[in-house]
Amino acid sequence: MDEYAGGISTNYMTNGVLLNRGLELLAMLKEDMPHMGAEDLHHLQRTWELNHRLLASESVTHHTLFRYDRDTGKWAMEKAPVHHIID
């Protein structure tokens, strides 16, 4: 994540090529996750945490790719209304 999604080692800089490469690597890890095993409850917890980190990393990378303007190199954010579907 640090190298491909713009962490401290890259001075928080990234681009579409790096983000897409990061997604490719995350996809390989995601492919391996169903085959993970654990010898005890501690390792099971660590494996479950790894699964959650994988999901969070994929979400952050997609989000960064979505909001990065490759032409200007600027970031954009906007507020959207919340629609409550359950009262």
PDB file with SEQRES, HELIX, SHEET and CRYST1 records, atoms N, CA, C and O in Angstrom:
SEQRES   1 A   87  MET ASP GLU TYR ALA GLY GLY ILE SER THR ASN TYR MET          
SEQRES   2 A   87  THR ASN GLY VAL LEU LEU ASN ARG GLY LEU GLU LEU LEU          
SEQRES   3 A   87  ALA MET LEU LYS GLU ASP MET PRO HIS MET GLY ALA GLU          
SEQRES   4 A   87  ASP LEU HIS HIS LEU GLN ARG THR TRP GLU LEU ASN HIS          
SEQRES   5 A   87  ARG LEU LEU ALA SER GLU SER VAL THR HIS HIS THR LEU          
SEQRES   6 A   87  PHE ARG TYR ASP ARG ASP THR GLY LYS TRP ALA MET GLU          
SEQRES   7 A   87  LYS ALA PRO VAL HIS HIS ILE ILE ASP                          
HELIX    1 AA1 ILE A    8  THR A   10  5                                   3    
HELIX    2 AA2 GLY A   16  ASP A   32  1                                  17    
HELIX    3 AA3 MET A   33  HIS A   35  5                                   3    
HELIX    4 AA4 LEU A   41  ARG A   67  1                                  27    
CRYST1    1.000    1.000    1.000  90.00  90.00  90.00 P 1           1          
ATOM      1  N   MET A   1       0.829  -1.183   0.000  1.00  0.00           N  
ATOM      2  CA  MET A   1       0.000   0.000   0.000  1.00  0.00           C  
ATOM      3  C   MET A   1       0.869   1.240   0.000  1.00  0.00           C  
ATOM      4  O   MET A   1       0.554   2.211  -0.688  1.00  0.00           O  
ATOM      5  N   ASP A   2       1.941   1.230   0.747  1.00  0.00           N  
ATOM      6  CA  ASP A   2       2.792   2.407   0.851  1.00  0.00           C  
ATOM      7  C   ASP A   2       3.369   2.785  -0.509  1.00  0.00           C  
ATOM      8  O   ASP A   2       3.370   3.956  -0.890  1.00  0.00           O  
ATOM      9  N   GLU A   3       3.852   1.796  -1.227  1.00  0.00           N  
ATOM     10  CA  GLU A   3       4.495   2.058  -2.515  1.00  0.00           C  
ATOM     11  C   GLU A   3       3.493   2.368  -3.623  1.00  0.00           C  
ATOM     12  O   GLU A   3       3.734   3.259  -4.437  1.00  0.00           O  
ATOM     13  N   TYR A   4       2.385   1.656  -3.666  1.00  0.00           N  
ATOM     14  CA  TYR A   4       1.463   1.764  -4.793  1.00  0.00           C  
ATOM     15  C   TYR A   4       0.320   2.750  -4.581  1.00  0.00           C  
ATOM     16  O   TYR A   4      -0.197   3.313  -5.546  1.00  0.00           O  
ATOM     17  N   ALA A   5      -0.080   2.963  -3.331  1.00  0.00           N  
ATOM     18  CA  ALA A   5      -1.216   3.842  -3.069  1.00  0.00           C  
ATOM     19  C   ALA A   5      -0.810   5.185  -2.486  1.00  0.00           C  
ATOM     20  O   ALA A   5      -1.657   5.938  -2.005  1.00  0.00           O  
ATOM     21  N   GLY A   6       0.484   5.490  -2.526  1.00  0.00           N  
ATOM     22  CA  GLY A   6       0.941   6.810  -2.119  1.00  0.00           C  
ATOM     23  C   GLY A   6       1.142   6.983  -0.637  1.00  0.00           C  
ATOM     24  O   GLY A   6       0.471   7.806  -0.015  1.00  0.00           O  
ATOM     25  N   GLY A   7       2.043   6.234  -0.060  1.00  0.00           N  
ATOM     26  CA  GLY A   7       2.328   6.347   1.362  1.00  0.00           C  
ATOM     27  C   GLY A   7       3.549   7.208   1.630  1.00  0.00           C  
ATOM     28  O   GLY A   7       4.009   7.947   0.760  1.00  0.00           O  
ATOM     29  N   ILE A   8       4.066   7.101   2.845  1.00  0.00           N  
ATOM     30  CA  ILE A   8       5.167   7.958   3.267  1.00  0.00           C  
ATOM     31  C   ILE A   8       6.438   7.723   2.451  1.00  0.00           C  
ATOM     32  O   ILE A   8       7.186   8.668   2.200  1.00  0.00           O  
ATOM     33  N   SER A   9       6.695   6.488   2.035  1.00  0.00           N  
ATOM     34  CA  SER A   9       7.927   6.207   1.287  1.00  0.00           C  
ATOM     35  C   SER A   9       7.934   6.853  -0.095  1.00  0.00           C  
ATOM     36  O   SER A   9       8.999   7.046  -0.681  1.00  0.00           O  
ATOM     37  N   THR A  10       6.751   7.190  -0.622  1.00  0.00           N  
ATOM     38  CA  THR A  10       6.668   7.864  -1.922  1.00  0.00           C  
ATOM     39  C   THR A  10       6.264   9.328  -1.761  1.00  0.00           C  
ATOM     40  O   THR A  10       5.820   9.979  -2.706  1.00  0.00           O  
ATOM     41  N   ASN A  11       6.433   9.831  -0.516  1.00  0.00           N  
ATOM     42  CA  ASN A  11       6.074  11.220  -0.210  1.00  0.00           C  
ATOM     43  C   ASN A  11       4.612  11.505  -0.542  1.00  0.00           C  
ATOM     44  O   ASN A  11       4.264  12.600  -0.984  1.00  0.00           O  
ATOM     45  N   TYR A  12       3.768  10.506  -0.324  1.00  0.00           N  
ATOM     46  CA  TYR A  12       2.307  10.598  -0.535  1.00  0.00           C  
ATOM     47  C   TYR A  12       1.934  10.921  -1.979  1.00  0.00           C  
ATOM     48  O   TYR A  12       0.902  11.540  -2.241  1.00  0.00           O  
ATOM     49  N   MET A  13       2.770  10.505  -2.895  1.00  0.00           N  
ATOM     50  CA  MET A  13       2.496  10.709  -4.322  1.00  0.00           C  
ATOM     51  C   MET A  13       2.145   9.369  -4.952  1.00  0.00           C  
ATOM     52  O   MET A  13       2.701   8.334  -4.585  1.00  0.00           O  
ATOM     53  N   THR A  14       1.226   9.397  -5.894  1.00  0.00           N  
ATOM     54  CA  THR A  14       0.863   8.188  -6.623  1.00  0.00           C  
ATOM     55  C   THR A  14       0.332   8.582  -7.988  1.00  0.00           C  
ATOM     56  O   THR A  14       0.194   9.769  -8.284  1.00  0.00           O  
ATOM     57  N   ASN A  15       0.038   7.608  -8.812  1.00  0.00           N  
ATOM     58  CA  ASN A  15      -0.545   7.876 -10.125  1.00  0.00           C  
ATOM     59  C   ASN A  15      -1.362   6.661 -10.545  1.00  0.00           C  
ATOM     60  O   ASN A  15      -1.375   5.641  -9.856  1.00  0.00           O  
ATOM     61  N   GLY A  16      -2.033   6.775 -11.664  1.00  0.00           N  
ATOM     62  CA  GLY A  16      -2.901   5.704 -12.126  1.00  0.00           C  
ATOM     63  C   GLY A  16      -2.179   4.394 -12.360  1.00  0.00           C  
ATOM     64  O   GLY A  16      -2.722   3.326 -12.075  1.00  0.00           O  
ATOM     65  N   VAL A  17      -0.970   4.462 -12.871  1.00  0.00           N  
ATOM     66  CA  VAL A  17      -0.207   3.239 -13.148  1.00  0.00           C  
ATOM     67  C   VAL A  17       0.087   2.496 -11.846  1.00  0.00           C  
ATOM     68  O   VAL A  17      -0.110   1.284 -11.758  1.00  0.00           O  
ATOM     69  N   LEU A  18       0.559   3.227 -10.840  1.00  0.00           N  
ATOM     70  CA  LEU A  18       0.871   2.597  -9.559  1.00  0.00           C  
ATOM     71  C   LEU A  18      -0.389   2.071  -8.870  1.00  0.00           C  
ATOM     72  O   LEU A  18      -0.381   0.978  -8.304  1.00  0.00           O  
ATOM     73  N   LEU A  19      -1.452   2.839  -8.918  1.00  0.00           N  
ATOM     74  CA  LEU A  19      -2.694   2.408  -8.289  1.00  0.00           C  
ATOM     75  C   LEU A  19      -3.232   1.137  -8.947  1.00  0.00           C  
ATOM     76  O   LEU A  19      -3.680   0.221  -8.257  1.00  0.00           O  
ATOM     77  N   ASN A  20      -3.189   1.082 -10.259  1.00  0.00           N  
ATOM     78  CA  ASN A  20      -3.664  -0.118 -10.964  1.00  0.00           C  
ATOM     79  C   ASN A  20      -2.769  -1.315 -10.688  1.00  0.00           C  
ATOM     80  O   ASN A  20      -3.256  -2.440 -10.577  1.00  0.00           O  
ATOM     81  N   ARG A  21      -1.459  -1.083 -10.574  1.00  0.00           N  
ATOM     82  CA  ARG A  21      -0.549  -2.188 -10.225  1.00  0.00           C  
ATOM     83  C   ARG A  21      -0.851  -2.680  -8.808  1.00  0.00           C  
ATOM     84  O   ARG A  21      -0.836  -3.883  -8.546  1.00  0.00           O  
ATOM     85  N   GLY A  22      -1.121  -1.758  -7.916  1.00  0.00           N  
ATOM     86  CA  GLY A  22      -1.499  -2.142  -6.560  1.00  0.00           C  
ATOM     87  C   GLY A  22      -2.749  -2.996  -6.548  1.00  0.00           C  
ATOM     88  O   GLY A  22      -2.830  -3.974  -5.804  1.00  0.00           O  
ATOM     89  N   LEU A  23      -3.727  -2.634  -7.369  1.00  0.00           N  
ATOM     90  CA  LEU A  23      -4.954  -3.431  -7.454  1.00  0.00           C  
ATOM     91  C   LEU A  23      -4.676  -4.825  -8.000  1.00  0.00           C  
ATOM     92  O   LEU A  23      -5.297  -5.795  -7.567  1.00  0.00           O  
ATOM     93  N   GLU A  24      -3.750  -4.933  -8.943  1.00  0.00           N  
ATOM     94  CA  GLU A  24      -3.370  -6.252  -9.470  1.00  0.00           C  
ATOM     95  C   GLU A  24      -2.771  -7.118  -8.365  1.00  0.00           C  
ATOM     96  O   GLU A  24      -3.107  -8.295  -8.238  1.00  0.00           O  
ATOM     97  N   LEU A  25      -1.884  -6.529  -7.568  1.00  0.00           N  
ATOM     98  CA  LEU A  25      -1.249  -7.281  -6.483  1.00  0.00           C  
ATOM     99  C   LEU A  25      -2.252  -7.654  -5.397  1.00  0.00           C  
ATOM    100  O   LEU A  25      -2.197  -8.752  -4.844  1.00  0.00           O  
ATOM    101  N   LEU A  26      -3.159  -6.744  -5.097  1.00  0.00           N  
ATOM    102  CA  LEU A  26      -4.203  -7.045  -4.122  1.00  0.00           C  
ATOM    103  C   LEU A  26      -5.103  -8.170  -4.627  1.00  0.00           C  
ATOM    104  O   LEU A  26      -5.557  -8.999  -3.838  1.00  0.00           O  
ATOM    105  N   ALA A  27      -5.364  -8.207  -5.928  1.00  0.00           N  
ATOM    106  CA  ALA A  27      -6.187  -9.279  -6.502  1.00  0.00           C  
ATOM    107  C   ALA A  27      -5.506 -10.634  -6.321  1.00  0.00           C  
ATOM    108  O   ALA A  27      -6.178 -11.633  -6.063  1.00  0.00           O  
ATOM    109  N   MET A  28      -4.181 -10.675  -6.454  1.00  0.00           N  
ATOM    110  CA  MET A  28      -3.459 -11.935  -6.239  1.00  0.00           C  
ATOM    111  C   MET A  28      -3.580 -12.385  -4.784  1.00  0.00           C  
ATOM    112  O   MET A  28      -3.785 -13.566  -4.505  1.00  0.00           O  
ATOM    113  N   LEU A  29      -3.453 -11.435  -3.868  1.00  0.00           N  
ATOM    114  CA  LEU A  29      -3.592 -11.761  -2.453  1.00  0.00           C  
ATOM    115  C   LEU A  29      -5.021 -12.217  -2.148  1.00  0.00           C  
ATOM    116  O   LEU A  29      -5.237 -13.161  -1.387  1.00  0.00           O  
ATOM    117  N   LYS A  30      -5.978 -11.537  -2.749  1.00  0.00           N  
ATOM    118  CA  LYS A  30      -7.388 -11.889  -2.548  1.00  0.00           C  
ATOM    119  C   LYS A  30      -7.659 -13.312  -3.047  1.00  0.00           C  
ATOM    120  O   LYS A  30      -8.452 -14.043  -2.453  1.00  0.00           O  
ATOM    121  N   GLU A  31      -7.012 -13.690  -4.113  1.00  0.00           N  
ATOM    122  CA  GLU A  31      -7.152 -15.045  -4.664  1.00  0.00           C  
ATOM    123  C   GLU A  31      -6.636 -16.102  -3.690  1.00  0.00           C  
ATOM    124  O   GLU A  31      -7.166 -17.211  -3.626  1.00  0.00           O  
ATOM    125  N   ASP A  32      -5.600 -15.749  -2.935  1.00  0.00           N  
ATOM    126  CA  ASP A  32      -5.000 -16.691  -1.989  1.00  0.00           C  
ATOM    127  C   ASP A  32      -5.738 -16.776  -0.653  1.00  0.00           C  
ATOM    128  O   ASP A  32      -5.587 -17.758   0.073  1.00  0.00           O  
ATOM    129  N   MET A  33      -6.519 -15.775  -0.327  1.00  0.00           N  
ATOM    130  CA  MET A  33      -7.151 -15.724   1.000  1.00  0.00           C  
ATOM    131  C   MET A  33      -8.021 -16.935   1.333  1.00  0.00           C  
ATOM    132  O   MET A  33      -7.974 -17.395   2.474  1.00  0.00           O  
ATOM    133  N   PRO A  34      -8.811 -17.479   0.404  1.00  0.00           N  
ATOM    134  CA  PRO A  34      -9.630 -18.641   0.775  1.00  0.00           C  
ATOM    135  C   PRO A  34      -8.808 -19.873   1.160  1.00  0.00           C  
ATOM    136  O   PRO A  34      -9.347 -20.816   1.739  1.00  0.00           O  
ATOM    137  N   HIS A  35      -7.524 -19.873   0.847  1.00  0.00           N  
ATOM    138  CA  HIS A  35      -6.673 -21.025   1.125  1.00  0.00           C  
ATOM    139  C   HIS A  35      -5.841 -20.839   2.394  1.00  0.00           C  
ATOM    140  O   HIS A  35      -5.006 -21.682   2.722  1.00  0.00           O  
ATOM    141  N   MET A  36      -6.069 -19.743   3.099  1.00  0.00           N  
ATOM    142  CA  MET A  36      -5.324 -19.478   4.331  1.00  0.00           C  
ATOM    143  C   MET A  36      -5.783 -20.424   5.422  1.00  0.00           C  
ATOM    144  O   MET A  36      -6.942 -20.838   5.460  1.00  0.00           O  
ATOM    145  N   GLY A  37      -4.869 -20.756   6.297  1.00  0.00           N  
ATOM    146  CA  GLY A  37      -5.202 -21.627   7.412  1.00  0.00           C  
ATOM    147  C   GLY A  37      -4.618 -21.074   8.700  1.00  0.00           C  
ATOM    148  O   GLY A  37      -3.829 -20.129   8.678  1.00  0.00           O  
ATOM    149  N   ALA A  38      -5.004 -21.660   9.810  1.00  0.00           N  
ATOM    150  CA  ALA A  38      -4.520 -21.216  11.111  1.00  0.00           C  
ATOM    151  C   ALA A  38      -4.354 -22.422  12.024  1.00  0.00           C  
ATOM    152  O   ALA A  38      -5.174 -23.340  12.020  1.00  0.00           O  
ATOM    153  N   GLU A  39      -3.285 -22.404  12.801  1.00  0.00           N  
ATOM    154  CA  GLU A  39      -3.039 -23.536  13.700  1.00  0.00           C  
ATOM    155  C   GLU A  39      -3.668 -23.341  15.074  1.00  0.00           C  
ATOM    156  O   GLU A  39      -3.809 -24.296  15.838  1.00  0.00           O  
ATOM    157  N   ASP A  40      -4.042 -22.118  15.385  1.00  0.00           N  
ATOM    158  CA  ASP A  40      -4.704 -21.868  16.668  1.00  0.00           C  
ATOM    159  C   ASP A  40      -5.568 -20.615  16.543  1.00  0.00           C  
ATOM    160  O   ASP A  40      -5.611 -19.987  15.485  1.00  0.00           O  
ATOM    161  N   LEU A  41      -6.253 -20.255  17.626  1.00  0.00           N  
ATOM    162  CA  LEU A  41      -7.159 -19.107  17.592  1.00  0.00           C  
ATOM    163  C   LEU A  41      -6.423 -17.794  17.339  1.00  0.00           C  
ATOM    164  O   LEU A  41      -6.958 -16.897  16.688  1.00  0.00           O  
ATOM    165  N   HIS A  42      -5.209 -17.679  17.847  1.00  0.00           N  
ATOM    166  CA  HIS A  42      -4.436 -16.459  17.628  1.00  0.00           C  
ATOM    167  C   HIS A  42      -4.157 -16.268  16.133  1.00  0.00           C  
ATOM    168  O   HIS A  42      -4.344 -15.173  15.603  1.00  0.00           O  
ATOM    169  N   HIS A  43      -3.720 -17.309  15.469  1.00  0.00           N  
ATOM    170  CA  HIS A  43      -3.440 -17.216  14.037  1.00  0.00           C  
ATOM    171  C   HIS A  43      -4.726 -17.048  13.229  1.00  0.00           C  
ATOM    172  O   HIS A  43      -4.726 -16.402  12.181  1.00  0.00           O  
ATOM    173  N   LEU A  44      -5.805 -17.622  13.712  1.00  0.00           N  
ATOM    174  CA  LEU A  44      -7.085 -17.436  13.047  1.00  0.00           C  
ATOM    175  C   LEU A  44      -7.495 -15.961  13.099  1.00  0.00           C  
ATOM    176  O   LEU A  44      -7.977 -15.404  12.113  1.00  0.00           O  
ATOM    177  N   GLN A  45      -7.294 -15.342  14.263  1.00  0.00           N  
ATOM    178  CA  GLN A  45      -7.606 -13.922  14.397  1.00  0.00           C  
ATOM    179  C   GLN A  45      -6.736 -13.091  13.467  1.00  0.00           C  
ATOM    180  O   GLN A  45      -7.230 -12.169  12.818  1.00  0.00           O  
ATOM    181  N   ARG A  46      -5.450 -13.404  13.394  1.00  0.00           N  
ATOM    182  CA  ARG A  46      -4.543 -12.660  12.506  1.00  0.00           C  
ATOM    183  C   ARG A  46      -4.922 -12.850  11.035  1.00  0.00           C  
ATOM    184  O   ARG A  46      -4.817 -11.912  10.246  1.00  0.00           O  
ATOM    185  N   THR A  47      -5.355 -14.039  10.667  1.00  0.00           N  
ATOM    186  CA  THR A  47      -5.792 -14.292   9.295  1.00  0.00           C  
ATOM    187  C   THR A  47      -7.054 -13.503   8.987  1.00  0.00           C  
ATOM    188  O   THR A  47      -7.188 -12.945   7.898  1.00  0.00           O  
ATOM    189  N   TRP A  48      -7.974 -13.453   9.935  1.00  0.00           N  
ATOM    190  CA  TRP A  48      -9.203 -12.689   9.751  1.00  0.00           C  
ATOM    191  C   TRP A  48      -8.894 -11.198   9.620  1.00  0.00           C  
ATOM    192  O   TRP A  48      -9.499 -10.508   8.799  1.00  0.00           O  
ATOM    193  N   GLU A  49      -7.946 -10.696  10.432  1.00  0.00           N  
ATOM    194  CA  GLU A  49      -7.533  -9.302  10.338  1.00  0.00           C  
ATOM    195  C   GLU A  49      -6.890  -9.012   8.984  1.00  0.00           C  
ATOM    196  O   GLU A  49      -7.096  -7.941   8.414  1.00  0.00           O  
ATOM    197  N   LEU A  50      -6.118  -9.958   8.475  1.00  0.00           N  
ATOM    198  CA  LEU A  50      -5.519  -9.799   7.153  1.00  0.00           C  
ATOM    199  C   LEU A  50      -6.595  -9.675   6.085  1.00  0.00           C  
ATOM    200  O   LEU A  50      -6.465  -8.877   5.157  1.00  0.00           O  
ATOM    201  N   ASN A  51      -7.644 -10.453   6.213  1.00  0.00           N  
ATOM    202  CA  ASN A  51      -8.758 -10.381   5.270  1.00  0.00           C  
ATOM    203  C   ASN A  51      -9.406  -8.989   5.313  1.00  0.00           C  
ATOM    204  O   ASN A  51      -9.742  -8.423   4.272  1.00  0.00           O  
ATOM    205  N   HIS A  52      -9.573  -8.455   6.500  1.00  0.00           N  
ATOM    206  CA  HIS A  52     -10.156  -7.118   6.639  1.00  0.00           C  
ATOM    207  C   HIS A  52      -9.221  -6.049   6.079  1.00  0.00           C  
ATOM    208  O   HIS A  52      -9.678  -5.103   5.436  1.00  0.00           O  
ATOM    209  N   ARG A  53      -7.925  -6.189   6.315  1.00  0.00           N  
ATOM    210  CA  ARG A  53      -6.949  -5.233   5.772  1.00  0.00           C  
ATOM    211  C   ARG A  53      -6.944  -5.272   4.253  1.00  0.00           C  
ATOM    212  O   ARG A  53      -6.797  -4.240   3.598  1.00  0.00           O  
ATOM    213  N   LEU A  54      -7.102  -6.452   3.702  1.00  0.00           N  
ATOM    214  CA  LEU A  54      -7.166  -6.584   2.253  1.00  0.00           C  
ATOM    215  C   LEU A  54      -8.360  -5.820   1.697  1.00  0.00           C  
ATOM    216  O   LEU A  54      -8.233  -5.101   0.706  1.00  0.00           O  
ATOM    217  N   LEU A  55      -9.509  -5.973   2.326  1.00  0.00           N  
ATOM    218  CA  LEU A  55     -10.712  -5.260   1.896  1.00  0.00           C  
ATOM    219  C   LEU A  55     -10.528  -3.746   2.030  1.00  0.00           C  
ATOM    220  O   LEU A  55     -10.898  -2.989   1.132  1.00  0.00           O  
ATOM    221  N   ALA A  56      -9.957  -3.313   3.150  1.00  0.00           N  
ATOM    222  CA  ALA A  56      -9.728  -1.878   3.363  1.00  0.00           C  
ATOM    223  C   ALA A  56      -8.731  -1.331   2.340  1.00  0.00           C  
ATOM    224  O   ALA A  56      -8.922  -0.234   1.815  1.00  0.00           O  
ATOM    225  N   SER A  57      -7.688  -2.074   2.061  1.00  0.00           N  
ATOM    226  CA  SER A  57      -6.680  -1.636   1.088  1.00  0.00           C  
ATOM    227  C   SER A  57      -7.271  -1.514  -0.308  1.00  0.00           C  
ATOM    228  O   SER A  57      -6.998  -0.554  -1.028  1.00  0.00           O  
ATOM    229  N   GLU A  58      -8.073  -2.481  -0.676  1.00  0.00           N  
ATOM    230  CA  GLU A  58      -8.715  -2.448  -1.987  1.00  0.00           C  
ATOM    231  C   GLU A  58      -9.664  -1.245  -2.080  1.00  0.00           C  
ATOM    232  O   GLU A  58      -9.722  -0.571  -3.109  1.00  0.00           O  
ATOM    233  N   SER A  59     -10.398  -0.987  -1.007  1.00  0.00           N  
ATOM    234  CA  SER A  59     -11.324   0.144  -0.988  1.00  0.00           C  
ATOM    235  C   SER A  59     -10.584   1.470  -1.119  1.00  0.00           C  
ATOM    236  O   SER A  59     -10.984   2.337  -1.897  1.00  0.00           O  
ATOM    237  N   VAL A  60      -9.507   1.626  -0.357  1.00  0.00           N  
ATOM    238  CA  VAL A  60      -8.725   2.866  -0.410  1.00  0.00           C  
ATOM    239  C   VAL A  60      -8.123   3.068  -1.801  1.00  0.00           C  
ATOM    240  O   VAL A  60      -8.126   4.184  -2.320  1.00  0.00           O  
ATOM    241  N   THR A  61      -7.615   2.011  -2.399  1.00  0.00           N  
ATOM    242  CA  THR A  61      -6.992   2.127  -3.717  1.00  0.00           C  
ATOM    243  C   THR A  61      -8.017   2.504  -4.779  1.00  0.00           C  
ATOM    244  O   THR A  61      -7.755   3.369  -5.615  1.00  0.00           O  
ATOM    245  N   HIS A  62      -9.178   1.865  -4.751  1.00  0.00           N  
ATOM    246  CA  HIS A  62     -10.236   2.226  -5.706  1.00  0.00           C  
ATOM    247  C   HIS A  62     -10.690   3.667  -5.489  1.00  0.00           C  
ATOM    248  O   HIS A  62     -10.916   4.404  -6.449  1.00  0.00           O  
ATOM    249  N   HIS A  63     -10.821   4.059  -4.239  1.00  0.00           N  
ATOM    250  CA  HIS A  63     -11.259   5.418  -3.918  1.00  0.00           C  
ATOM    251  C   HIS A  63     -10.247   6.442  -4.421  1.00  0.00           C  
ATOM    252  O   HIS A  63     -10.622   7.459  -5.005  1.00  0.00           O  
ATOM    253  N   THR A  64      -8.969   6.173  -4.192  1.00  0.00           N  
ATOM    254  CA  THR A  64      -7.928   7.090  -4.643  1.00  0.00           C  
ATOM    255  C   THR A  64      -7.895   7.170  -6.165  1.00  0.00           C  
ATOM    256  O   THR A  64      -7.745   8.254  -6.729  1.00  0.00           O  
ATOM    257  N   LEU A  65      -8.033   6.042  -6.820  1.00  0.00           N  
ATOM    258  CA  LEU A  65      -8.045   6.025  -8.279  1.00  0.00           C  
ATOM    259  C   LEU A  65      -9.239   6.800  -8.820  1.00  0.00           C  
ATOM    260  O   LEU A  65      -9.133   7.481  -9.840  1.00  0.00           O  
ATOM    261  N   PHE A  66     -10.359   6.697  -8.144  1.00  0.00           N  
ATOM    262  CA  PHE A  66     -11.574   7.379  -8.589  1.00  0.00           C  
ATOM    263  C   PHE A  66     -11.448   8.895  -8.492  1.00  0.00           C  
ATOM    264  O   PHE A  66     -11.881   9.607  -9.398  1.00  0.00           O  
ATOM    265  N   ARG A  67     -10.863   9.396  -7.411  1.00  0.00           N  
ATOM    266  CA  ARG A  67     -10.877  10.843  -7.205  1.00  0.00           C  
ATOM    267  C   ARG A  67      -9.622  11.554  -7.659  1.00  0.00           C  
ATOM    268  O   ARG A  67      -9.533  12.772  -7.502  1.00  0.00           O  
ATOM    269  N   TYR A  68      -8.628  10.839  -8.226  1.00  0.00           N  
ATOM    270  CA  TYR A  68      -7.383  11.466  -8.691  1.00  0.00           C  
ATOM    271  C   TYR A  68      -7.530  11.945 -10.113  1.00  0.00           C  
ATOM    272  O   TYR A  68      -7.836  11.160 -11.010  1.00  0.00           O  
ATOM    273  N   ASP A  69      -7.311  13.240 -10.330  1.00  0.00           N  
ATOM    274  CA  ASP A  69      -7.390  13.812 -11.675  1.00  0.00           C  
ATOM    275  C   ASP A  69      -6.016  13.690 -12.334  1.00  0.00           C  
ATOM    276  O   ASP A  69      -5.097  14.442 -12.010  1.00  0.00           O  
ATOM    277  N   ARG A  70      -5.882  12.749 -13.250  1.00  0.00           N  
ATOM    278  CA  ARG A  70      -4.576  12.482 -13.850  1.00  0.00           C  
ATOM    279  C   ARG A  70      -4.054  13.629 -14.693  1.00  0.00           C  
ATOM    280  O   ARG A  70      -2.844  13.728 -14.895  1.00  0.00           O  
ATOM    281  N   ASP A  71      -4.917  14.496 -15.189  1.00  0.00           N  
ATOM    282  CA  ASP A  71      -4.467  15.614 -16.024  1.00  0.00           C  
ATOM    283  C   ASP A  71      -3.838  16.732 -15.205  1.00  0.00           C  
ATOM    284  O   ASP A  71      -2.825  17.304 -15.607  1.00  0.00           O  
ATOM    285  N   THR A  72      -4.429  17.042 -14.066  1.00  0.00           N  
ATOM    286  CA  THR A  72      -3.923  18.142 -13.248  1.00  0.00           C  
ATOM    287  C   THR A  72      -3.141  17.675 -12.033  1.00  0.00           C  
ATOM    288  O   THR A  72      -2.388  18.452 -11.445  1.00  0.00           O  
ATOM    289  N   GLY A  73      -3.310  16.416 -11.649  1.00  0.00           N  
ATOM    290  CA  GLY A  73      -2.650  15.909 -10.452  1.00  0.00           C  
ATOM    291  C   GLY A  73      -3.302  16.384  -9.168  1.00  0.00           C  
ATOM    292  O   GLY A  73      -2.720  16.246  -8.092  1.00  0.00           O  
ATOM    293  N   LYS A  74      -4.497  16.939  -9.263  1.00  0.00           N  
ATOM    294  CA  LYS A  74      -5.187  17.460  -8.091  1.00  0.00           C  
ATOM    295  C   LYS A  74      -6.229  16.466  -7.588  1.00  0.00           C  
ATOM    296  O   LYS A  74      -6.703  15.595  -8.318  1.00  0.00           O  
ATOM    297  N   TRP A  75      -6.560  16.633  -6.326  1.00  0.00           N  
ATOM    298  CA  TRP A  75      -7.558  15.795  -5.682  1.00  0.00           C  
ATOM    299  C   TRP A  75      -8.850  16.573  -5.565  1.00  0.00           C  
ATOM    300  O   TRP A  75      -8.827  17.796  -5.420  1.00  0.00           O  
ATOM    301  N   ALA A  76      -9.964  15.890  -5.624  1.00  0.00           N  
ATOM    302  CA  ALA A  76     -11.273  16.547  -5.474  1.00  0.00           C  
ATOM    303  C   ALA A  76     -12.132  15.730  -4.515  1.00  0.00           C  
ATOM    304  O   ALA A  76     -12.119  14.499  -4.529  1.00  0.00           O  
ATOM    305  N   MET A  77     -12.875  16.448  -3.688  1.00  0.00           N  
ATOM    306  CA  MET A  77     -13.804  15.791  -2.772  1.00  0.00           C  
ATOM    307  C   MET A  77     -15.109  16.557  -2.815  1.00  0.00           C  
ATOM    308  O   MET A  77     -15.135  17.754  -3.104  1.00  0.00           O  
ATOM    309  N   GLU A  78     -16.174  15.867  -2.530  1.00  0.00           N  
ATOM    310  CA  GLU A  78     -17.475  16.523  -2.505  1.00  0.00           C  
ATOM    311  C   GLU A  78     -18.336  15.858  -1.450  1.00  0.00           C  
ATOM    312  O   GLU A  78     -18.105  14.708  -1.077  1.00  0.00           O  
ATOM    313  N   LYS A  79     -19.324  16.584  -0.976  1.00  0.00           N  
ATOM    314  CA  LYS A  79     -20.271  16.036  -0.028  1.00  0.00           C  
ATOM    315  C   LYS A  79     -21.495  15.564  -0.790  1.00  0.00           C  
ATOM    316  O   LYS A  79     -21.934  16.202  -1.746  1.00  0.00           O  
ATOM    317  N   ALA A  80     -22.027  14.461  -0.365  1.00  0.00           N  
ATOM    318  CA  ALA A  80     -23.225  13.913  -0.985  1.00  0.00           C  
ATOM    319  C   ALA A  80     -24.282  13.739   0.104  1.00  0.00           C  
ATOM    320  O   ALA A  80     -23.943  13.479   1.259  1.00  0.00           O  
ATOM    321  N   PRO A  81     -25.552  13.879  -0.252  1.00  0.00           N  
ATOM    322  CA  PRO A  81     -26.590  13.712   0.766  1.00  0.00           C  
ATOM    323  C   PRO A  81     -26.691  12.252   1.216  1.00  0.00           C  
ATOM    324  O   PRO A  81     -26.406  11.326   0.457  1.00  0.00           O  
ATOM    325  N   VAL A  82     -27.102  12.080   2.460  1.00  0.00           N  
ATOM    326  CA  VAL A  82     -27.321  10.748   3.010  1.00  0.00           C  
ATOM    327  C   VAL A  82     -28.796  10.400   2.809  1.00  0.00           C  
ATOM    328  O   VAL A  82     -29.678  11.180   3.168  1.00  0.00           O  
ATOM    329  N   HIS A  83     -29.048   9.256   2.249  1.00  0.00           N  
ATOM    330  CA  HIS A  83     -30.414   8.796   2.040  1.00  0.00           C  
ATOM    331  C   HIS A  83     -30.673   7.635   3.012  1.00  0.00           C  
ATOM    332  O   HIS A  83     -30.104   6.553   2.872  1.00  0.00           O  
ATOM    333  N   HIS A  84     -31.535   7.882   3.986  1.00  0.00           N  
ATOM    334  CA  HIS A  84     -31.854   6.843   4.967  1.00  0.00           C  
ATOM    335  C   HIS A  84     -32.943   5.934   4.364  1.00  0.00           C  
ATOM    336  O   HIS A  84     -34.050   6.378   4.058  1.00  0.00           O  
ATOM    337  N   ILE A  85     -32.593   4.663   4.207  1.00  0.00           N  
ATOM    338  CA  ILE A  85     -33.562   3.740   3.610  1.00  0.00           C  
ATOM    339  C   ILE A  85     -34.363   3.009   4.665  1.00  0.00           C  
ATOM    340  O   ILE A  85     -35.361   2.354   4.363  1.00  0.00           O  
ATOM    341  N   ILE A  86     -33.911   3.127   5.926  1.00  0.00           N  
ATOM    342  CA  ILE A  86     -34.645   2.519   7.051  1.00  0.00           C  
ATOM    343  C   ILE A  86     -34.860   3.598   8.100  1.00  0.00           C  
ATOM    344  O   ILE A  86     -33.911   4.266   8.510  1.00  0.00           O  
ATOM    345  N   ASP A  87     -36.085   3.769   8.529  1.00  0.00           N  
ATOM    346  CA  ASP A  87     -36.374   4.776   9.573  1.00  0.00           C  
ATOM    347  C   ASP A  87     -36.100   4.240  10.947  1.00  0.00           C  
ATOM    348  O   ASP A  87     -36.288   4.950  11.935  1.00  0.00           O  
TER     349      ASP A  87                                                      
END                                                                             
